[in-house]
Amino acid sequence: MAKTSMVNREVKRAKLNKKYHKIRLDLKAIISDQNASDTDRVNAENKLQSLPRDSSRSRQRHRCRLCGRSRAYNRLTGLCRIHMRYAVMNGFVPGMHKASW
């Protein structure tokens, strides 16, 4: 079981990402625009750097829905390997059953 503070931190990062997503996209478009002036690019870079660090999408981690574990995460089910194995052994995952173990 992950610490509650770690799970809450991920929730906070998701909120910040949602809040600043449009702003980040606009600033990145200015930075990558070939026709933009150098001063506009520098200003956009400074504004992007001044945004909260946790508002970046790459700072988020996938976590297990049941326990909050960040390692060995399965994207298809949203579970970690431990809970995925439990689900398969109890027949909760279609197409898999105990006989295949």
Buried (B, 14 or more C-beta within 10 A) or exposed (E): EBEEEEBEBBEEBEEBBEEBEEEBEEBEEBBEEEEBEEEEBEBBBEBBEEBEEBBBEEBBEBBBEBBBBBEEBBEEBBBBEBBBEBBBEEEEBEEBEEEEE
